[in-house]
Amino acid sequence: MLLKKLVFVAIALALGGCISDTLDPTPDSALKPRDKKLLANAPYLNHKPGEGWLRHIVDYTGKEKSGTVVIDTDRKFLYLVLDSGKAYRYGVTVGEEGMSWRGTAKVGKKTEWPEWTPTGDILKRMPELPHYVSPGPHNPMGARALYLFQDNKDTLFRIHGTNQPEYIGQAISSGCIRMLNEDVIDLYNRVPVGATVVVI
């Protein structure tokens, strides 16, 4: 009898998890014709992370208001808070130990298909990198970039796409938050300049 009760509880918990954690991949309609063309010819491996790292709709119990972006660097998830105790949850790559940034910022600027100029610190650590990369799917910034500002000053930290989708769910970046290109396009479409970003 006890075993039957335990099995029932386990099934109930599993179903509860399914109800509160729903896979909801970024729709193809979020992409513009230019996005589809560039991503179709991406030079990197067309790698998709495991289902757990794809966009989900989840229960959210934090105190942040709707429209806030919350990044949990330990769990490697980015949340976009919605109404009614829900959030979109996206898998991300975060900064490696000693390079991650935490705090509250605002989205100060947004760019589609950004160019990339490595900072002096990055070039000191990796002198083999190019000093400039033009926009496109080969660019480490990927399809979109949201620039994080504090007190109207650029923090030099970004939420952006990636040309290394195989590293979603890991801590290997120089501090920026990387997302699948499809996911960062979706986030870009939903988050305006001035939105609050909380990195924990």
N, C-alpha and C positions, 0 to 999 in steps of 0.2 A: 504493500500500500504506500509506504514511504517512497519507494522507488518511482511509483506512478506519479506521485505528487511532485517529485523533483523533476521528472521528465516534463510534466505539464508546465512547471515554472520556467524551465529552460526554453520550451517552445514559446511561451508567452513573452519572455524577454527577447527572444530572437525576432518574433513578429513585431514587437514594439520597436526594436531597432530598425526594422524595415520601414515601418510607418513613419518614423521620425528622421530617416536618413535615406532620401530618395535620389537615385541616380538621375541626373538631368543634364546630359551633355550639351555644350554650347551648340545652338542650332546653326545650320549652314547659312541661314538667312542673315546672321549677324555680319557675315563677310561681304565686302563690296567686290565688284568684278575685279578690281586691281588686286585685292587681297587673294582672291581665288587663283588668279593667274600667277602671282609671285609664289604663293605657297605650293602650287602644283609643280613648280620647278625648283623647289628648295634643294640646295646641294648637300644637306645633311641627311642622315638616315631618317626615314619616315617612321620614327619610333613613337608608339603610344604607351604611356605608363599604365600600370595596373588600374583596374576600375576604381579603386579607392582614391586615386589621385585625380580622377576626372570630376567635373562640376557636379555637385549634389545640392539639393535643397535640404537643409537640416534645421532641427530645433536650435534656437539660440536664446540663452538665458542671461546674456550680459546686459549691462545698463546703457550701452551706447544706443543712440537714436538711429532710426532708419536712415540709410544713406551713408553711414559711417563704414569705413574700411578698417577691419581689424586683422592684424597679421600675428599669428602665433608662431614664432620662430622655432620653438621647441618641437611642435607637432608638424611643422612645415605645411601649414594651411593658411590661406587668406580667406576671410569672411567679408561679404558685403551684407550688412545688416538690412533686413527687410521689415515690413510691418508684421504684426501678429506673432511675434516670437519666432520668426524664421530668418534664415540667412542663406545666401548662396555660399557654398564652400568650394574653394579651388585648391588643388595641390600646387605647391610652389617649391622652388629652390631658394635657399636662404644663404646668408653669409657664413663663411667658415668661422670657426672659433677665433675670437679676437678681432674680427672684422665686421661683425654684425652691429647694426644700429638699433637703438630702442628709444621710444619716446612718442610724442604726439606731434604731428605735422599737418600741413594742408597740401592739397594738390595745387601747386602754383602754376603749372603749365602742362599741356598735353601735346604730344606729337605723333602723327602717323608716319610709319616707316622712318624712324629717326636715323641720323648719321651717328657715328660713334668716334669720339676722341678720347683715348685712355688718359686718366689723370697721371700726374707725375709719379705718385705713389705706386700706381699699378705698373707703370713702366720700369720703376726701380726693381720691383719684384719679378717682373716678366719682361726683360728688355727685348725679347724676341718678337713681341707684339708689334703690329703696325701702328703708326702714330695717328692714322685716320682710316676709317672704314666707311664707305659710302652706303646709303640706304639700300635695303634689300634683304632677302631671306638668308643671305650669308652673314649678315651683320649680327653681332652678339646681342644687340638691343631688340632684335626681332621686329615685329609688326607695329607695336605701339609702345609709347613710354609715357608714364605719369611721373612728373618731377616733384619731389617732396621739398617743401619750403617750411622754414621756421622763422617767424618774425620778418617775413618778406625776403628772406635770404635763402638761396639755394643750398640745401644740405649736401648736394652731390650724390644723394641716394635716390634711386629710382625704383618704380615698379615697371617692369618691361617684359617683352617677349624673350625668346631665346632661339639660338641655333643649335642648342644641345638639349633637346627634350628628354633625352635618356637620364638626365640628372634631376628631373623633378622628384621631390621628396628627399633631397639630400642637402647637405650644408657644405657647399664648395665655392660659392661666389665670393666676390670681393666686398660684399655687403649689400648689394642690390637684391631685390626680390624678383626672381625670374618666374614667368608663367608660360604655359603653352601658348603659342601665338593665337590660336583660336580663342583661348580663354582671356588673354589680355585684350583682344579686340572686343570681346563681350563686356569685360569690365570697363574699358574705355568708353563704350557706348552708354554705360549706365552711370558713370561717376563724373560729375561736373568739376571744373576748376573751382577751388574753394572748399571741396569736400574734406572732411577730417579723416586722417589716417592715424591709427593707433598701432604701434609696433610693440609687442610684448615678448 
